[in-house]
Amino acid sequence: MATHMSKRVPVVVTLAIAVFGVVAMLVVDHGPWSGPRIQTAEVHATTTGSARAAGATVTPTLRQPGLEPVAPGPKPVHPATTPAAP
């Protein structure tokens, strides 16, 4: 009988901890102190509009192509040493 009971103890403890965790999450998330979060009616169509509404300054950057094409023809060769001045 002791062997049968000792196999159940970890399962019962695990279930008790799981039930306590679920009940604690429900109380914290849906308790009387956590009222509905009110959102304003301001809706911004762009990220820039949202950032400005939050008080941020938005500085646009220049657009650059993701990949620049390779120039046709051979690559320029630089001399290994500079020529001596006369």
MDAnalysis code that builds the backbone (N, CA, C; Angstrom):
import MDAnalysis as mda
import numpy as np

u = mda.Universe.empty(258, n_residues=86, atom_resindex=np.repeat(np.arange(86), 3), trajectory=True)
u.add_TopologyAttr("name", ["N", "CA", "C"] * 86)
u.add_TopologyAttr("resid", np.arange(1, 87))
u.add_TopologyAttr("resname", ["MET", "ALA", "THR", "HIS", "MET", "SER", "LYS", "ARG", "VAL", "PRO", "VAL", "VAL", "VAL", "THR", "LEU", "ALA", "ILE", "ALA", "VAL", "PHE", "GLY", "VAL", "VAL", "ALA", "MET", "LEU", "VAL", "VAL", "ASP", "HIS", "GLY", "PRO", "TRP", "SER", "GLY", "PRO", "ARG", "ILE", "GLN", "THR", "ALA", "GLU", "VAL", "HIS", "ALA", "THR", "THR", "THR", "GLY", "SER", "ALA", "ARG", "ALA", "ALA", "GLY", "ALA", "THR", "VAL", "THR", "PRO", "THR", "LEU", "ARG", "GLN", "PRO", "GLY", "LEU", "GLU", "PRO", "VAL", "ALA", "PRO", "GLY", "PRO", "LYS", "PRO", "VAL", "HIS", "PRO", "ALA", "THR", "THR", "PRO", "ALA", "ALA", "PRO"])
u.atoms.positions = np.array([
    [0.816, -1.188, 0.000],
    [0.000, 0.000, 0.000],
    [0.862, 1.254, 0.000],
    [1.990, 1.221, 0.690],
    [2.864, 2.384, 0.764],
    [3.452, 2.703, -0.604],
    [3.737, 1.688, -1.423],
    [4.296, 1.910, -2.758],
    [3.266, 2.571, -3.652],
    [2.035, 2.139, -3.541],
    [0.961, 2.734, -4.356],
    [0.755, 4.201, -4.000],
    [0.826, 4.541, -2.714],
    [0.612, 5.912, -2.273],
    [1.811, 6.789, -2.623],
    [3.018, 6.261, -2.577],
    [4.202, 7.071, -2.857],
    [4.286, 7.438, -4.342],
    [3.654, 6.672, -5.219],
    [3.636, 7.011, -6.642],
    [2.637, 8.132, -6.929],
    [1.636, 8.272, -6.092],
    [0.605, 9.295, -6.306],
    [1.014, 10.670, -5.792],
    [1.866, 10.726, -4.814],
    [2.200, 11.988, -4.155],
    [2.763, 13.012, -5.142],
    [3.740, 12.697, -6.002],
    [4.239, 13.705, -6.944],
    [3.160, 14.191, -7.915],
    [2.264, 13.306, -8.315],
    [1.195, 13.690, -9.239],
    [0.224, 14.646, -8.551],
    [-0.140, 14.355, -7.319],
    [-1.068, 15.203, -6.577],
    [-0.440, 16.574, -6.315],
    [0.832, 16.593, -5.951],
    [1.514, 17.864, -5.698],
    [1.598, 18.675, -6.985],
    [1.933, 18.048, -8.086],
    [2.027, 18.736, -9.371],
    [0.678, 19.307, -9.787],
    [-0.392, 18.541, -9.645],
    [-1.725, 19.038, -9.982],
    [-2.140, 20.191, -9.072],
    [-1.816, 20.114, -7.791],
    [-2.167, 21.194, -6.863],
    [-1.430, 22.486, -7.254],
    [-0.158, 22.388, -7.607],
    [0.600, 23.566, -8.021],
    [0.037, 24.133, -9.325],
    [-0.327, 23.267, -10.264],
    [-0.889, 23.735, -11.534],
    [-2.223, 24.447, -11.326],
    [-3.090, 23.883, -10.494],
    [-4.397, 24.506, -10.220],
    [-4.189, 25.845, -9.513],
    [-3.274, 25.897, -8.560],
    [-2.983, 27.153, -7.872],
    [-2.471, 28.199, -8.860],
    [-1.609, 27.811, -9.796],
    [-1.086, 28.751, -10.795],
    [-2.181, 29.304, -11.687],
    [-3.081, 28.455, -12.142],
    [-4.173, 28.906, -13.012],
    [-5.110, 29.845, -12.254],
    [-5.445, 29.491, -11.030],
    [-6.325, 30.357, -10.228],
    [-5.640, 31.697, -9.965],
    [-4.351, 31.689, -9.670],
    [-3.625, 32.938, -9.418],
    [-3.601, 33.819, -10.664],
    [-3.386, 33.232, -11.832],
    [-3.399, 34.024, -13.075],
    [-4.770, 34.623, -13.334],
    [-5.827, 33.855, -13.097],
    [-7.177, 34.383, -13.301],
    [-7.475, 35.524, -12.339],
    [-7.052, 35.410, -11.098],
    [-7.304, 36.468, -10.123],
    [-6.529, 37.731, -10.513],
    [-5.283, 37.580, -10.916],
    [-4.477, 38.739, -11.271],
    [-5.011, 39.407, -12.538],
    [-5.365, 38.624, -13.545],
    [-5.809, 39.191, -14.822],
    [-7.236, 39.724, -14.777],
    [-8.108, 39.089, -14.018],
    [-9.525, 39.451, -14.054],
    [-10.075, 39.861, -12.693],
    [-9.196, 40.261, -11.797],
    [-9.635, 40.665, -10.464],
    [-10.336, 42.014, -10.489],
    [-10.922, 42.424, -9.370],
    [-11.677, 43.684, -9.314],
    [-10.790, 44.918, -9.478],
    [-9.477, 44.815, -9.236],
    [-8.584, 45.972, -9.338],
    [-8.082, 46.205, -10.757],
    [-8.242, 45.251, -11.648],
    [-7.763, 45.439, -13.019],
    [-8.953, 45.776, -13.907],
    [-9.215, 47.071, -14.024],
    [-10.332, 47.544, -14.833],
    [-9.989, 47.511, -16.312],
    [-10.943, 47.830, -17.154],
    [-10.683, 47.820, -18.593],
    [-9.707, 48.932, -18.966],
    [-8.827, 48.640, -19.898],
    [-7.872, 49.641, -20.366],
    [-8.551, 50.493, -21.424],
    [-8.664, 51.773, -21.150],
    [-9.344, 52.679, -22.075],
    [-8.350, 53.184, -23.102],
    [-8.712, 53.046, -24.365],
    [-7.881, 53.543, -25.452],
    [-8.563, 54.753, -26.048],
    [-7.754, 55.737, -26.431],
    [-8.320, 56.940, -27.013],
    [-8.811, 56.661, -28.425],
    [-9.607, 57.568, -28.941],
    [-10.169, 57.393, -30.275],
    [-9.214, 57.833, -31.368],
    [-8.027, 58.323, -30.994],
    [-7.062, 58.752, -32.003],
    [-6.495, 57.529, -32.710],
    [-6.690, 57.513, -33.996],
    [-6.155, 56.421, -34.810],
    [-5.255, 57.046, -35.857],
    [-4.038, 56.582, -35.921],
    [-3.072, 57.130, -36.864],
    [-2.818, 56.114, -37.960],
    [-2.816, 56.591, -39.188],
    [-2.691, 55.688, -40.328],
    [-1.253, 55.230, -40.548],
    [-0.279, 55.971, -40.065],
    [1.113, 55.611, -40.329],
    [1.901, 55.548, -39.030],
    [3.063, 54.969, -39.124],
    [3.957, 54.909, -37.968],
    [4.421, 56.312, -37.603],
    [4.643, 57.141, -38.612],
    [5.076, 58.515, -38.367],
    [4.015, 59.271, -37.570],
    [2.765, 59.115, -37.945],
    [1.681, 59.773, -37.213],
    [1.599, 59.303, -35.772],
    [1.791, 58.024, -35.546],
    [1.758, 57.488, -34.184],
    [2.930, 58.013, -33.370],
    [4.107, 58.088, -33.989],
    [5.281, 58.579, -33.275],
    [5.121, 60.045, -32.912],
    [4.600, 60.835, -33.830],
    [4.398, 62.262, -33.544],
    [3.340, 62.456, -32.461],
    [2.308, 61.618, -32.445],
    [1.274, 61.730, -31.422],
    [1.835, 61.399, -30.045],
    [2.853, 60.557, -30.015],
    [3.470, 60.190, -28.744],
    [4.513, 61.208, -28.303],
    [4.788, 62.215, -29.144],
    [5.726, 63.260, -28.773],
    [7.116, 63.072, -29.337],
    [7.303, 62.113, -30.219],
    [8.623, 61.874, -30.794],
    [8.840, 62.774, -32.001],
    [10.093, 63.083, -32.277],
    [10.412, 63.822, -33.501],
    [10.827, 62.805, -34.551],
    [10.338, 62.981, -35.744],
    [10.602, 62.033, -36.822],
    [11.488, 62.717, -37.853],
    [12.635, 62.117, -38.134],
    [13.563, 62.643, -39.117],
    [13.642, 61.647, -40.268],
    [13.174, 62.015, -41.451],
    [13.223, 61.078, -42.564],
    [14.654, 60.871, -43.055],
    [14.932, 59.704, -43.557],
    [16.239, 59.393, -44.128],
    [16.116, 59.285, -45.633],
    [17.244, 59.446, -46.319],
    [17.252, 59.317, -47.772],
    [17.106, 57.856, -48.153],
    [16.331, 57.634, -49.175],
    [16.152, 56.253, -49.630],
    [17.342, 55.840, -50.475],
    [17.810, 54.641, -50.265],
    [18.908, 54.085, -51.046],
    [18.467, 52.724, -51.545],
    [18.869, 52.383, -52.759],
    [18.497, 51.057, -53.262],
    [19.168, 49.972, -52.426],
    [18.471, 48.873, -52.279],
    [19.004, 47.762, -51.501],
    [20.272, 47.191, -52.105],
    [20.307, 47.064, -53.417],
    [21.476, 46.544, -54.113],
    [21.901, 47.552, -55.165],
    [23.163, 47.913, -55.155],
    [23.654, 48.834, -56.167],
    [24.257, 48.023, -57.304],
    [23.989, 48.426, -58.545],
    [24.513, 47.657, -59.677],
    [26.034, 47.795, -59.783],
    [26.657, 46.775, -60.322],
    [28.106, 46.780, -60.529],
    [28.397, 47.599, -61.776],
    [29.384, 48.493, -61.683],
    [29.737, 49.324, -62.836],
    [30.332, 48.450, -63.933],
    [29.916, 48.661, -65.198],
    [30.472, 47.844, -66.284],
    [31.926, 48.220, -66.566],
    [32.673, 47.278, -67.085],
    [34.069, 47.535, -67.446],
    [35.016, 47.084, -66.353],
    [36.331, 47.228, -66.625],
    [37.321, 46.789, -65.631],
    [37.371, 47.740, -64.435],
    [37.789, 47.199, -63.324],
    [37.901, 48.007, -62.114],
    [39.157, 48.877, -62.217],
    [39.127, 50.101, -61.687],
    [40.310, 50.950, -61.747],
    [41.444, 50.383, -60.900],
    [42.675, 50.541, -61.426],
    [43.846, 50.024, -60.733],
    [44.608, 51.206, -60.156],
    [44.949, 51.109, -58.890],
    [45.726, 52.146, -58.251],
    [47.194, 51.717, -58.225],
    [48.116, 52.630, -58.514],
    [49.533, 52.240, -58.493],
    [49.978, 51.880, -57.089],
    [50.928, 50.950, -57.030],
    [51.433, 50.499, -55.740],
    [52.220, 51.599, -55.042],
    [52.960, 52.393, -55.820],
    [53.732, 53.492, -55.255],
    [53.356, 54.766, -55.990],
    [53.499, 55.870, -55.313],
    [53.197, 57.142, -55.986],
    [54.424, 57.575, -56.800],
    [54.195, 58.159, -57.967],
    [55.356, 58.593, -58.777],
    [56.103, 59.733, -58.082],
    [57.421, 59.740, -58.332],
    [58.260, 60.788, -57.728],
    [57.983, 62.127, -58.381],
    [57.933, 63.166, -57.587],
    [57.662, 64.503, -58.111],
    [58.939, 65.068, -58.737],
    [58.876, 65.717, -59.957],
    [60.117, 66.258, -60.580],
    [60.607, 67.492, -59.905],
])
